[in-house]
Amino acid sequence: MPGFDREGFVIPSDAMEERFITAGGPGGQNVNKVATAVQLRVDAYRLGLPPYAFRRLRTLAGSRMTASGIIVIQAQRFRTQEANRDDARERLLDLLEKAHERDARRIATKPSKSAKARRVDNKKARSAVKQGRGKVRFD
């Protein structure tokens, strides 16, 4: 099983394992007889991902990643092994592309002095309004 790649993502063949299993759901006798569904298992530790991409991959994969770092992708949309194999590999590559996307770096900002002053003035105004709502005393 040779490795495959798309736009710079090379997945080594020793990191992947494919199993063909019978698919569930409707489909009549073909589903019961022919093992067309593919279960692609990829060792995430062997992919050589940078730490930020590995952390994001773990989040994106969710329950598809086991505790030992194996990503399990099951493809059974199509009627042929080859189409399901291609589908599983495409889904894996999509997952890896999303894992490599970095979030925009957040720049911390502070409110200006005038903004702080406006906030305090608004608080004082509200306080004065609420003070005026107290019980009326007849002295």
KEKE-3310 file (N, C-alpha, C; in steps of 0.2 Angstrom, whole numbers, plus 5000, padded with zeros to 4 digits):
npx = (5004:5005:5011:5001:4997:4992:4993:5006:5004:5010:5006:5014:5015:5017:5011:4997:4983:4972:4956:4944:4927:4910:4897:4884:4866:4854:4853:4852:4856:4869:4876:4876:4885:4897:4912:4913:4914:4926:4938:4949:4963:4974:4990:4992:5003:5014:5013:5021:5017:5017:5017:5006:4997:4994:4988:4976:4971:4968:4957:4948:4946:4940:4929:4934:4947:4957:4963:4976:4981:4976:4968:4952:4943:4929:4922:4908:4899:4899:4897:4908:4924:4935:4930:4926:4938:4945:4936:4938:4951:4951:4943:4952:4963:4956:4954:4967:4971:4962:4967:4980:4977:4979:4973:4969:4980:4977:4976:4979:4969:4967:4955:4953:4958:4948:4937:4936:4933:4920:4913:4913:4907:4894:4890:4889:4878:4868:4868:4864:4851:4845:4846:4837:4825:4822:4814:4801:4802:4793:4797)
npy = (4994:5009:5026:5041:5058:5075:5091:5094:5087:5072:5056:5043:5026:5016:5022:5020:5009:4999:4992:4981:4980:4973:4983:4992:4995:4999:4990:4977:4961:4963:4971:4962:4952:4957:4965:4980:4992:5003:5004:5015:5017:5027:5031:5044:5049:5045:5054:5065:5078:5096:5103:5112:5108:5095:5096:5102:5093:5083:5088:5091:5078:5072:5059:5050:5048:5038:5034:5030:5037:5034:5037:5034:5031:5028:5023:5021:5025:5022:5010:5002:4996:5003:5016:5019:5018:5029:5039:5039:5042:5055:5061:5060:5068:5080:5083:5084:5095:5105:5104:5110:5123:5139:5149:5166:5177:5184:5201:5209:5222:5239:5249:5266:5281:5291:5283:5275:5285:5289:5278:5278:5290:5286:5276:5284:5292:5282:5278:5289:5290:5278:5281:5291:5283:5279:5275:5287:5299:5307:5320)
npz = (5000:4994:5000:5000:4993:4994:4988:4996:5007:5013:5016:5024:5019:5029:5040:5038:5038:5030:5030:5023:5025:5028:5023:5032:5033:5020:5004:5000:4994:4989:4999:5010:5005:4999:5004:5004:5011:5018:5031:5037:5045:5053:5060:5070:5076:5068:5057:5058:5062:5065:5082:5085:5074:5077:5089:5085:5076:5084:5091:5081:5075:5086:5092:5083:5084:5093:5110:5109:5098:5086:5071:5065:5051:5043:5028:5018:5008:4995:4981:4978:4982:4978:4976:4989:4996:4990:4995:5009:5010:5005:5014:5025:5021:5020:5033:5038:5031:5037:5050:5049:5047:5054:5067:5067:5074:5090:5095:5109:5116:5123:5132:5128:5137:5137:5134:5146:5155:5150:5152:5167:5169:5164:5173:5184:5181:5180:5193:5200:5194:5200:5213:5215:5215:5227:5244:5248:5260:5273:5282)
capx = (5000:5010:5008:4998:4998:4988:4996:5011:5003:5012:5005:5018:5011:5018:5006:4990:4981:4965:4952:4937:4922:4903:4893:4877:4861:4850:4857:4850:4861:4876:4878:4878:4890:4903:4915:4914:4916:4933:4940:4955:4966:4980:4993:4993:5010:5019:5012:5026:5014:5019:5012:4999:4992:4992:4982:4970:4969:4965:4951:4944:4944:4935:4929:4937:4954:4958:4968:4983:4982:4974:4962:4948:4939:4925:4918:4903:4894:4898:4896:4914:4929:4939:4927:4926:4945:4946:4932:4941:4958:4950:4941:4958:4967:4953:4955:4974:4971:4959:4972:4985:4975:4980:4969:4972:4983:4973:4980:4976:4968:4964:4950:4956:4956:4941:4932:4935:4930:4913:4910:4912:4901:4888:4889:4887:4872:4863:4868:4859:4844:4843:4846:4830:4820:4822:4807:4800:4801:4790:4800)
capy = (5000:5015:5032:5046:5065:5080:5098:5094:5082:5065:5051:5037:5020:5013:5025:5018:5002:4999:4985:4981:4977:4973:4989:4991:4999:4996:4988:4971:4956:4966:4973:4956:4947:4960:4969:4986:4998:5004:5007:5018:5018:5031:5033:5052:5051:5044:5059:5070:5085:5101:5102:5115:5104:5089:5097:5104:5087:5079:5092:5090:5071:5070:5052:5046:5047:5033:5036:5029:5042:5031:5040:5029:5034:5023:5025:5016:5029:5020:5003:4999:4997:5009:5023:5020:5020:5036:5044:5039:5046:5062:5064:5061:5074:5086:5083:5086:5102:5109:5104:5114:5130:5142:5154:5173:5179:5189:5206:5212:5229:5242:5254:5272:5285:5294:5277:5274:5291:5289:5272:5280:5295:5283:5273:5289:5294:5277:5278:5295:5288:5273:5284:5294:5278:5276:5277:5294:5300:5313:5322)
capz = (5000:4994:5003:4995:4995:4990:4990:5001:5013:5011:5021:5023:5019:5036:5045:5037:5037:5027:5031:5020:5029:5025:5025:5035:5030:5014:4999:4997:4994:4988:5006:5014:5002:4997:5009:5000:5016:5020:5037:5036:5052:5052:5066:5070:5078:5063:5052:5059:5062:5070:5088:5084:5070:5081:5094:5082:5073:5090:5092:5075:5075:5091:5094:5078:5087:5099:5115:5107:5093:5079:5068:5062:5046:5040:5022:5015:5004:4988:4981:4976:4987:4976:4978:4996:4998:4988:4999:5015:5009:5004:5021:5030:5019:5022:5041:5039:5029:5042:5056:5048:5047:5060:5069:5067:5081:5093:5097:5115:5116:5130:5131:5129:5143:5136:5134:5153:5158:5148:5156:5174:5169:5163:5179:5189:5179:5182:5200:5202:5193:5204:5220:5215:5216:5234:5247:5249:5267:5275:5288)
cpx = (5004:5007:5005:4998:4993:4991:5001:5010:5004:5010:5009:5013:5012:5013:4999:4989:4973:4962:4946:4932:4915:4900:4886:4872:4858:4855:4856:4856:4868:4879:4880:4884:4897:4905:4917:4916:4923:4934:4947:4958:4973:4983:4995:5000:5015:5018:5017:5023:5017:5014:5006:4994:4990:4987:4976:4967:4965:4958:4946:4942:4939:4935:4932:4944:4954:4963:4975:4985:4981:4968:4959:4943:4935:4921:4914:4898:4893:4898:4902:4919:4934:4936:4927:4933:4946:4942:4936:4947:4956:4947:4947:4962:4963:4954:4962:4974:4968:4964:4978:4984:4976:4975:4972:4974:4979:4978:4976:4975:4966:4960:4954:4954:4949:4936:4931:4932:4922:4910:4909:4907:4894:4885:4886:4880:4867:4863:4863:4852:4841:4842:4839:4824:4819:4815:4807:4799:4798:4792:4796)
cpy = (5006:5021:5036:5053:5069:5087:5098:5090:5075:5061:5045:5031:5016:5016:5023:5011:5003:4992:4986:4977:4977:4980:4988:4995:4995:4994:4981:4966:4958:4968:4967:4952:4951:4965:4975:4992:4997:5007:5009:5019:5021:5033:5040:5053:5050:5049:5064:5077:5089:5101:5106:5111:5098:5090:5099:5098:5083:5082:5090:5083:5069:5062:5048:5045:5043:5036:5035:5032:5039:5034:5035:5032:5028:5026:5020:5019:5025:5012:4999:5001:5003:5016:5024:5022:5027:5041:5044:5043:5053:5065:5065:5067:5080:5088:5086:5093:5107:5110:5109:5122:5133:5148:5161:5174:5185:5195:5210:5220:5232:5247:5261:5276:5288:5289:5275:5279:5291:5284:5274:5285:5291:5279:5278:5291:5289:5277:5283:5293:5283:5276:5288:5290:5276:5278:5284:5294:5307:5315:5327)
cpz = (5000:4998:4997:4997:4991:4993:4996:5007:5010:5017:5020:5023:5026:5041:5044:5036:5035:5028:5027:5024:5026:5028:5028:5031:5024:5008:4996:4998:4993:4995:5010:5011:5001:5002:5005:5005:5017:5027:5037:5043:5051:5059:5066:5072:5073:5057:5052:5059:5067:5076:5088:5080:5073:5086:5091:5078:5078:5091:5087:5074:5080:5093:5089:5079:5093:5104:5113:5101:5086:5077:5064:5057:5043:5034:5019:5011:4997:4988:4979:4981:4985:4977:4985:4999:4996:4993:5006:5015:5009:5010:5026:5028:5020:5029:5042:5037:5034:5049:5055:5047:5054:5061:5069:5074:5084:5096:5103:5114:5122:5128:5132:5135:5143:5136:5142:5156:5156:5152:5163:5174:5168:5169:5184:5188:5181:5189:5202:5200:5198:5211:5220:5216:5223:5237:5249:5257:5268:5281:5291)
residu = (MET:PRO:GLY:PHE:ASP:ARG:GLU:GLY:PHE:VAL:ILE:PRO:SER:ASP:ALA:MET:GLU:GLU:ARG:PHE:ILE:THR:ALA:GLY:GLY:PRO:GLY:GLY:GLN:ASN:VAL:ASN:LYS:VAL:ALA:THR:ALA:VAL:GLN:LEU:ARG:VAL:ASP:ALA:TYR:ARG:LEU:GLY:LEU:PRO:PRO:TYR:ALA:PHE:ARG:ARG:LEU:ARG:THR:LEU:ALA:GLY:SER:ARG:MET:THR:ALA:SER:GLY:ILE:ILE:VAL:ILE:GLN:ALA:GLN:ARG:PHE:ARG:THR:GLN:GLU:ALA:ASN:ARG:ASP:ASP:ALA:ARG:GLU:ARG:LEU:LEU:ASP:LEU:LEU:GLU:LYS:ALA:HIS:GLU:ARG:ASP:ALA:ARG:ARG:ILE:ALA:THR:LYS:PRO:SER:LYS:SER:ALA:LYS:ALA:ARG:ARG:VAL:ASP:ASN:LYS:LYS:ALA:ARG:SER:ALA:VAL:LYS:GLN:GLY:ARG:GLY:LYS:VAL:ARG:PHE:ASP)
# end
